Amino acid sequence: MYNHFLINQLLFISFFIKLQFFHFVNIRICSDENKCISVLQNFRCRTKRGGPIYYSGKNIDQRAAEFLAEIAHYRDGHNLTINPDHAALIVIDMQRYFLDKESHAYVRSSPAVVNNIIKLQTAFLNHNLTLIQTRHLNTPKGAGRMNLWWADVITEANPLSEIDDRLISDRAVIVRKEQYDAFLNTDLEHILTRRGISQLLITGVLTHLCCETTARSAFMRGFEVFFAVDGTATYSEKFHRAALLNLSHGFAVPVLTGEILEQLGGRNK
């Protein structure tokens, strides 16, 4: 009995010493300067990215249909019709930072959704509808908790901060943002209100972070929100499906790219 008690005490002391060591390292490295990255933050950053490809050019239609089928009942009773006179396409953070294969933040399922977003952009612009593209850019002051959480920020000086060449349009309204929420400390709401926009179609990356947060924020501001199941992507299927489930339950109507294109295709240019 005594031996067991002694062993437990030693294990507790060992654990306590290790805990204090990591706490010390974390504080020391973080508090020196903004450019320093803590051991624990760096670990968090590395483990939250990557993941298997869940969308590809070959399977996106099938997978998206499966995802929608799981939450389709949440669409019951909600409007599924886009009103072109009052609708805007929101393309969230389709920057090289997330779309370039050489970037550490590359979203491996993004190539499949790029094609769908291009189709939506083309359809909206062909009908002279509003296209909003957000560009996530951080400053040391504006980054806030983003820098502490991810130990990494997107600065304007970084070439990867540019919007992907395939999506660039001189007719798009560019909104610079520094947080997940595209409405926070930006003029997005003013732009939409001035144009008489009441419906938003959310596309882009990352599904469960900037796209989901912006969709929630739009709902809270009185906009009718549609969320593209096959027009958004993130680092894992789990994140993607969780975001779709949460949003469809209380904030946004999940839709497929084909459904929107079909509606717009029936409208005279």
N, C-alpha and C positions, 0 to 999 in steps of 0.2 A: 504493500500500500504506500509506504513512504517513498519507495523508488519511483512509483508512478507519479506521485505528487511532485517529486523533484524534477522528473523529466518534463512534466507539463509546465512547470515554472520556467525551466530553461528554454523551452520552445517559445513561450510567451515573450521572454526577454529578447530572444533572437529576433522574433518578428517585430517587436517594438523598435529595436535598433535599426533594422532594415527600413522600416517605415520612416523613421526620422532622417535616415540618410537620403532617401529619395525626395523627401520634402525639402531638405536642405539643398540638394542639387537643383531641384526645380526652381526654388526661389533665387538661388545664386545666379543661375544662368539667365533667368527671365529678367531680373532686376537690373542687370548691368546696362543694357541698352535695348532699343526696340528690335534691332537686327538679330539679337541672340534668340536662339530657340531652345526651349527646355527639352530635356530628355523625354519627359512624359508627353509633352505636346507633340514632339516629332513622332513619337510612337503612335499617338492618336491619329495624326495626319496620314501616316503611311498605311495604317490598318483600315481606314475608312474608304480608301480609294481602290479602284480596280474591280475585281469581280468578273464572273463569266459573262459572255455575250448572251443576252436574252432576246435581242432583236437583230435580225440580219435582213438583207435584201430578199432572201428567199422565204423567210418565215414570218415576217412582220405582220402580214395580213392575217394569217392564221392565229398567231399569238395574241394580237390586239383584239381579235374577235373573241378569243377565249377569255381574255381579261375583262372585256366589256360584258360578256355573258354572266360573269360572276356578280356583277353589280348592276345589271340592267334593270332590275326591279326598283332600284332607287330612282330611275328616270320616270317611273309611273306618276302621272299627274303633273309633270313639269313640261314646259314648253320646249320643243325640240327644233323650232323653226328660227332660222337666222333672218333678221330683218335688215337687209343690206343698207337701208337708209340710215340705220342707227348702229351699225356693227363695225368693230375694229378688230384687226388681227394683231395680237401681241406676241412678238417673237423674243423670247427671253435668252439673253446671254449666249447667242450662237457665235462665240468667239473662238479664235484659234487655240486659245488656252485650253478649251475643252474638246476641240475637234481635231487638233493636230496630233498625229500618232507619236510624235517626238516629245510631246508635252507630258510631264508627270501627272497632269490632271486629266488626261485623255479619257473620254467616255467611250468605251468600246462599242456600245450599241448605237452611238450617234449617227454613223453613216446611213443607217436604215431610215432614220427619221428626217435626215436632211432632205432627202428626195420628197418626202411628204410636205415638208415646210415650204420647199421651193414651189410645189404645186399650189399650195394655199396662197403664198405670196403672189404668184402669177395670176391666180383667179381674182384675188382681191384688187390688185392693181389694174387688171383688165376691165374691171367694173368701177374703177375710180373710187375704191373704198379705202378707208384709212389703214395704213400699215405702220405699226410702232415697233421699233427694234430697240431693245435695251442693251446697253454696254456697261458691264460691271467694271468700274475703275475705282481704285482706292487711293486715298492719301493717308499719311500717318495719323492725322487727326480724325478723318472721317471713317477710318476702318473700324474703330471701336473694338468691340469684342471679337470681330472677325479675325483680327490678327492673333489675338490670344488663343482663340479656339483652334484655328487651322495652322498657326505658325507660318502663314503664307498669305500674301495679298496680291491682287492684280493691279499693277501700276500702269499708267499711260505710257511710260517709257519702255515697257515690255512689248516687243513686237507681237507676242502672242495675244495681246489684249485687243487686237484688231478683229472686227467682225469678219467671219469667213468670206472669202472672195465669192463663193457661189451664191451668197445671200445678199451681197451688197446691192443696194438700189438707191439711186439719187432721189427717189420719190418717198423713201421711208423717212419717218420722223425718228430721230435718234434721241433716246433718253438715257442720260448717264445716271448710274445709281451706285451706291456704296454698300448697300445692305441687301439681304434676301428680298425684301419688299420693294418692288419697283415704284411704289407710291411714296415711300418714306423719304422726305426731304428732297423730292423731285417735283417737276411741274407736270407730271403725267395726268393727274386728275384734272388740272386746269385745261390741258390740251384736249382731253376727251370731252369735257363738259362744253367747251367752246365749240366743238364740232358736232354737238348734239348726239354723242355716242352714249348708248345705254346698254349695249351688249358687247361682251369681250370674248374672243376665242384665244385661249392661252396655249402657246406652244413653246418649245425650246428645252433648255437644260438649266438646272437639274430638276427632275420631276418633283422630288420630295423636299427640295430646299427653296430655291428662288421661284420656281413655277408654282408650287403649292402655296407658298407664303403670299405671293402676289395675287393668286386666285382668292385666297381667304380675305385679303385686304380689300380687293375689289368688291367682293360680296358685302363686306361691312360698310362700304361706301355707297351701296345701293345699285351697283351694276349687276346685270344678269350675266352669269359667267358660264361659258362652255369650256370644257377642258379636253384637249386632243389626246386620246389614249395612245394613238400611234404617231403623234406629233411632238411627243416629249420623251426624254430619256434620262437615265441616271446610271449610277454605278452598279446596281444590282436589281434583279427582278423583285426581290423582297421590298426594297425601298419603293420601287415603281408601283407595285400592286398595293402597298400600304397607303401610299399617297392617293391613289385612285379610290380606294375604299373610303378613306376619311373624307375626301372632297365630295364624292357622290352622295355621301350621307347627309351633308349639311351645307355645302357651299357651291358646288358646281355641277353642271350636267355633263357627264362623260359622253364624248362623241368620237366618231371615226372620221378620218380625213375624207373618205369617200362620201360620207353623208353630207358634209358641208359642200364639197365640190358639186354634188348632184343638185343641191339647192341653188347654188350660184349659177350652175349651168343652165338653169331654166329661166334666168333673168336676162333680159335684153341688155346689151352693152350700151 
